[in-house]
């Protein structure tokens, strides 16, 4: 049955991603857990592999258009890839120890990560909507031409990459906030840099999850089948659809989902 329903749900989620730019992992992983009753460990690993293709296709397009900053991508990826592999290593240790329930831990981690990302994005959206003239204190700008800037960039990438390796969530959302806050990237290069960095991160993260043996290709392929055309359609509709009301709706859904993950009945 999921061979029909999963592409349909993934197509709808792909449209939402294309419309709003909100990361697919925050939507697809909970869908696999709640709708299709997939164990969290399998849902996370399968979603990581499924998301990799979309990010790779998008990053190649942006590279061709020269709408990305290759230097920022390089230094962020150095940190995020190593951090994600540490995250996958932690999952290996938890699984081998046998003392803890991996699915139980991942369920909570997923909920916390989605809640954190959604809360930060929602606060940003509220300020943009209702207090457009309010100036928040600016974070220090990182200069990747200096050793200090490179070190801090790698460190930030490693911390966020570890969470991505553990949960599959925030390969795009949290890094986008970093690119805005610490690098002041303009809109033209923000999306491309974010997608390219996420593509490299997810490529290595997916290889790590393949070693866990929790990737289910019967889930990955239908997700690809539905989400890729959905993202393309959503990107087309994005030109005419009202962005802020859509984002509010999606954020509200994510808050409910994350709370259910953190405190399941």
N, C-alpha and C positions, 0 to 999 in steps of 0.2 A: 504493500500500500504506500510506503514512504517513497517509492520510486516515482509516484505521481504527485503526492502532496509536497515532498521536500523541494523539488524544483519550483513548484508554484509558490510556496512560502519564500524560498530564496529569491525568486524573481521579484516579489513584493518588497522584500528587504533591500534588494539591489536597487530598486527604484528609490527607496527612502535614502539610501547611501548616496546615490547620484544626485538626489534633490538637495540634501542637507549637508553632505560631507561628513556626517556622523559615522564613526567607524563600524564596519560590518560585524566585527567580533562581539561588540556590545549587544548586538541584536541576534546574531546567528547562534552563538553558543547557548544563551538562555533558551532560544527556540528549540534547539536539539534536546536540551535537558527537560524542559517542561512539556513540549508538544509531542516529541518523539521518544521520550523516556530513555534517552541515551545517557549512560554513566558519565559524570562530569569529566573524568580523565580521558575518555574517548571523545567527548564533545570538544574539549579544549584542543587536543592533538589534531583531530580531523579538521577543525576550523582553521588552525594555523596553516595547515597544508593547503586548504581551499583558498584562503585569503592570499597566499603567496602569488598565485597566478594573476589575480586581479591587479595586485600591486606592481608586478613585473611588467605587465602590459602597459599600465599607466605610466610607469617610470620611463620606459623606452620612448613613449610618445612625447613626454616632457623633455627628455634628453634631446630628441630630434628637434624640438621646438626651441631648445636652449632656454627653457623656462625653469631652471633649477640652478642652485649654487653648488657646484661639484666639490668645492673645498669644505663647506659645512657638512655636506653629505659624507665625505671621507672621514672627517674627524669624529662626527657623531657616531657613524657606523663602527669605527674602531672600538668605541666604548660599548655601544649597544649590542653588538654581536657577542663580545666576550661576556657581557652581563647576562644575555639571554641563555648562553650555554651554561653559566653558573646556575641560572634558574632551573634549567632542565636537569642539571646535575643534582640539585636539591630534590627534585621529583624522583630521580633514580634512588637517592639515599632513603627517602621516605618509603618508597616501594620495597626496597630490599630489607629494610629494618623489620617490616611487618608489625611494628608496634602501633602504627597509626593508620587510620583509614584514609587513603589517598583521595578518594571521591569526596569524603566529608570535608577534608581540608580545602580541596579545590573549590567546593561549593561556597565556602565562606570567603575565600580569597577572591573569587569571581565577583561576589556580591560587593565586597569592600572596594575593589578596583573600579567597578562600574559606577558605584555610588560616588566615589571620589571624583572620577572624571566628569560625571554628569553634574555634580554639584558645582565644580569649578567652572564648567562651561555655562551652566545656568546663571551663575552669578555674573559672569562676563556678559552674557546676553541681556540680563536685566539692566545692568549699568549702561550698556549701549542703547537700550530701548527707552529707558526712563530718565537716565542722567547722562545724556550725550556730552554735556559740557564739563562733567566731573572728571578731573585729572587725578588718576591714581598714581602713587609714588612709582617711579620707573625703576626696574631692576637694572643692575649694572650691565652694560653692553660688553659682550665677550669679543675679543679681538683674536681671531685664530691665526694671525701672523706672529703672535707672541707665544712663548712657551707656557706662560700662565693661562692664556686663553685656550690653548690646545688641551692643557691638562684638565681644566675645568669642564671643557666640552666633552672630553672622553669620560670624565667622572659622572657627569649628568647622564650621558648616554648609557653608561654601565648600570647605573641605578635603575633607570626606566627599563632598560633592556632585560634586567633580571625579572622585573614584574611581568614583562611580556612573555618571557620564557616560562614563567610559572602559570600564567592565566590566559595568555593569547590576547588580552585586552590592552588597549591604549597604545598600540604600535603607531597609530596616527594621531589620536586626540591629544595625548599628553605631550608628544613631540611637537605638535603644532603650537601649543602654548609656549613651549621652550623657544621655538623659532621666532615667535612674536615677541616674547619678553626679553630674551637674551641676545637676539641677533637683529631685531628690528627689520625683518625681511618684508619687502613690499608684497602686495597681493599677487603680483605677476609671478614671483618666484616662490612664494610660500607653499602653495599646493604641490608644485612639482618637486621641491626639495623634501617636503614631508613624505610624499609618495615614494620617491627614490630611496630615501633613508629606510623607510618601512619595508620596501622590497628586499633590500640587502639583509635587514634584520630578520625578516620572516623566512627568507631563504635558508639561512643557517639555523634558525629556530626550528623550522620544519624538519631539517635533517636530524636535529637533536631529538625531536619528538618521534621520528621514525624509529630511532633506537629504543624507545620505550615500548614499542610494539602496541601502541594504543591508537594508531591511525586506522580508521575504517574507511576503505576506499569506496564502499557501497554508499557512504555518506558524502564523501568528497566529490565524486563525479556528479551526482545530482545537484549539489550546491553550485558547482561550476556551471552546470547546464542552465540553472535558473538565474544566478546572481550576475553573471557577466553581461547578458543582454539587458537585465534589469538596471544595472549601473549605467549602461550606455543610454537607455531610454530616460532614466532619471536625469542624466546630465543634459539631455535635450530639453526636457520639461522645465529644468531649473531656470532657463532663460526667461520664462514667463510666470513661474509660480511664486507666490509670496513667501519669502524665506523665513521670516521671524515667527509667524504663526505656526508654520510646519515644525520648526525647531522646538518651540514650546511644547507642542503635542508629543513629539518624540522624546524630549527630555522627561516629560511627565510619565510616559510609559516606562522609560529606563529607571526612573526613581522607584516605581512600583516593583519592577522586575528585580532590581538590586536589593530592595528590602526583603523580598521573598527569598532571595538567595542567602542573604545574611541571617535571616531569622525564619527558616521554613517551619511550617506547622508540623 
